[in-house]
């Protein structure tokens, strides 16, 4: 990026007053996609390292504890900060990401689903991805079982990826029909962090937050279930890892999560901070913060940030720079 564009980005960050950047990822890998195929594209290792260099250029890295303190401060900081986060609690964070961050002395938070830790269960969207990959490589006989199951001769991918949290049992029934074992996959591939790995990460200075029990889209589940998913996952982490902070990231998105939800959690002091996925945006609730996805394929992070800040200013003109809450 040339000098003029660098100055433009610096000025946009300052004028926007959106001085804290919260990038989020799921996985960093150069290998062929596995369970996440068709869902998102992991950042390549070199690209991730370049992301860190760009973030360091415009912001100062801070820990989650420092972020919480800064966010609670009434003083308007003129310092730019960033804190990297990873969702889904994948073992890739321990194997690939953590060594990179430790070398660069960059703090980060990994958000985990309490039901999936130690590879006890698998996110329903990952199940759908694996079942379609199995379908693609299967014999005509097995493929016919898929078509018979869905009573559809063509749209198997759409059928699988169209399954949601409330009808996720469909995937288990199909797996049983075709003799595919998610349990075997979990034990063989171990896609999630183990409790021992989480303890090691905490000892090395990383922070761990909750990402719900089993990854529902909050707008598709009842209010009381939203509360239970949040509280139970946080309580499990605090109890098992003796945490003195309470942070939570919404699975999928916090779009259409009501004022009532945040009011209740804030009144009961359930969380220190929660995090959505809607990019550079303000939020009406001072304990909820929006993150920006950095799973941007081959795009340069510097150009990406410039575009995202410009988008933020365009949103202001249409009153869309703040998360809507009903």
N, C-alpha and C positions, 0 to 999 in steps of 0.2 A: 504494500500500500504506500502511495507517495505521501510526501510531507503534508500536502494540503488536505488529503483525505484523513490522515492521522489527526490533524488538528480539528477537522470537522467532527470526527468521532468523539474526541475529548470534549469538545464544546457541547455536543448533543448529550453526553453523559451528565455534564455539569448542569446544563439548562433544564434537562428533564427532571432533575433531582432524584432520578432512579439510580442511585449511586452504588447499590449493592446488587451484584450479579450472582444469580443462583443457577448455575448450569446443572442439568441432570442428564444422566445416562442410565443404561441398564447393563451394558456389557462393552468391553473393549477387546477386540480380537481380529487377527488376520486369518483365522481359520475359516473353513466353510461353515455357513450357518447351520445350526442344529435346531433345537426346540423353538427358537425364536423366528424361524423362517416364515415369511409371509406376514409377520407382525411388526417388526422393526429391523433396521439395519445397524448392527454394532459399529461403533467408531473403530477405525483402524488404529493400530498402536502408534504409528508415526503421526497420524492426524491428531490423536489424543495428546501426544507430547507437544505438538505444535499448538494445540488449544491452550495447554498450560502456559506456554511461552507468551501467547497473545494475552491471556488473562493477566499474567504477571506484568505485562506492559502497561495495562490500563487500570489495574486494580491491585489491591493488597490482599493476600490470602489471610483469612481468619478462621479460627476454630468455630465449632457450633456454639460452644459456651460463650465465646466472644461475640458471635452473631446475636445470641439471645440478649446479652448485655447491651449491645449497641442498639438493638431494636427496641429495648425498653427505655433507653435514654431519651429524655425530652429534648436534648440538645441536637440541633441539626448539624450533622457532621459534613465537613467539606472533603472528607477522605473517601476514596472509592474502595470498596471491598468486594471480595468474591469468596464463595464457599461452594465447593463441588459436592454433588450428591449423586447417589446411585440407588435405583429402585429395584425391588424384587429379591434382594438378598442372595444374589447368585455367587457361587463359589469362584467364578471368574474374578470377582473383586479381590479375593484373597490371593489367587494364583498369579494374576496378571496386573491388576490395577494397583493394589497396595504397594508392591515393590517400586513401581514408577513414582508414586506419590511420596513414598518415604525418601527416595533418592533426591527428589526435588523439594522436600520439606513442605509439602502441601497438605494441609488438613482436609478431611472429607468425612461425610456421613453416609453410611449405607443403611437403607430402610428395608426392613425384613418383614415377611408375613409369618406370624408366629406358628401357624399350622404347618408351614413348609420347612422350617428349620430342621436340620438333621435328615432332610430328604424323606420326611414322613408322608408327604402328599405333594401333588403337582397342580399348579395353576391351570384352570380349565382352558384358557386360551393356548397354553403350551400343549395341552392334550390334543386340541383340535389341529394344531400345526403338525404334531407328530403323526396323527392319524392320516392326514392328507399325504404326508411324505411316504407313509407306509402304503397308502393306496396307489401312489404314483409308481411304486416299484413292484406292485403285486401282480400276481397271475390273473388272467381273466376270471377265474373261478372266485378269487377273493374280491375282485372288483365288483362282480355281480352281487356279492353279499352286501356291499356298500349300497348299491343301487336298490336292492330289495329292501334294505333297512329304511332308507329314506323315501322309497317309492318314487324314485326320480332317476332317469336314465342319463342325465348330463351334469347337473350343477352340484357335484359332490363338494368341491372347494367352498362354494357359497354356503352350502348347507352346514358344513363343519364350522366355518368361521362365523356363521350367523348364530351359533349357539351362544346363549348368554348365561349369566350367573344363575338365574332362576330356573333354567332347564338344563343345567350342566350335566345332570345324570344321564342324559342322552349319550354323551361321549363314553361313559363307563359301560353302558349297555352295548354300544357298538363295538367297543374294544373286546367285550366278552364274546360277541358274535363272531369276530374274526380271530379270536385267540391272541390278541395283542395285550401284553402286560405292562401297564404303567409302573407297577411295583418293580419289575425287573429293570426297567429303564432307570428308575430312581436309584436303585442299588448299584447298577453298573456304571452309569454316567455321573451320578451325584451332582446334579446341576446346582444345588443349593448349599449355602454355608452350613457347616456343622456348628454345634455349640462350642466345641473346642476352638475352632477357627475364629469364631466371634470373640471369644475370650482373648485370644492372641491379638486380634485387631484392636481391641480396647486397650490392652496392655501397651500397644505400640502408639497409642494416642488417637486412634480413630474413634468416631462416635457412631452409635447405633440407634436408629429410631424405628418406630412401628410403621407398618404399611398395611394395616388391617390384619385380620386373622387369615383370610383366604381370598383376598383380592376381588371383591365385588365392585361393580360400578355403583357408587352411592346413590345416584339419582334413580336407580332401579330397585332399591330395597327400602323397606319401611323405616321411618324415623327411629324407632326404638332399636332396630337392627343396626342402623348406622352408629348409634351410641354404643351398643354392645360390642360391635366390631372394633371400634376405636379404643374403648376402655380396656377390653379384655386383652387386646394385643399389647397395649402399653403396660398394663399390669404384669403380663407375663414377662416382658423384657426387664422391667424394673426388679421383679422378684428374682429372676434367674441370673441377672448380671449386675445387680446392685447398683443401678444407675441413679445418679443424682440430678438428672435432667429428663424432661419428657417432651420428645419431639415426634411428630407424626407426618407422613406424607400420604396424600389421598391416592388410592389406586385409580388408575385411569385419569380422573380429573375431579376437581371440586365444583365443576359447573353444575348449577341447579341444586347445590347444597344450601339449605335454608338459613335464614338469620337465626331461627330457633335453635338450630344445631350449634352454631358458634356461641350464641348467648348462653346456652346450657353448659357447654364445656368451659367457657370462660368463667362463669359463675361458680362452678365447682372446681376450678383450677386444675382441670384434667391435663392440660398441655401447657408447655412453655411457648411452643411455636408449632404451627402446622403449615403444610406446603402443598400448593396446587401445581398445575402444569400449563398455565395459560400464557406463558411468555412474560414480556415486560408490561406489567399492569399493576395498578393500585388495588387495594382491597379495603372495604369498609371496616373490617375487623383487624385491629392492630396486631393480633397474634397470628394472622394468616398471611402467607407470602406466596407470590407466584414465582415459579421457576421457568427457565428457558431450556427447551430440549436442545442438546448439542449432538444429537444423532442425525447429522446433516450430510450424510454420504461423503462426497469428496469436496464439499464446499470449504473454503478457507474461513476460519473463525472470525478473522478481522472484518472481512467483507460481510459476513453473516451478522455480526454485531451492528455494523453500520446500517444495514437494511432494517434490522429489528428496532433500532432506535428511531429511524425515520418512520416506520410503521406506528410506533408509539405516538409520535406527534400527529400522524394522520388520524389515529383513533380519538385523540383529544377533540378534533374538529367535529366528530360525530358522537361525542359523549360515550365512547366505548373504551376509554382507557382505565376504567374501574370495573372490577368484577360485579356483575349484577346479583343481587340477593333479594329474594322474596320472603 
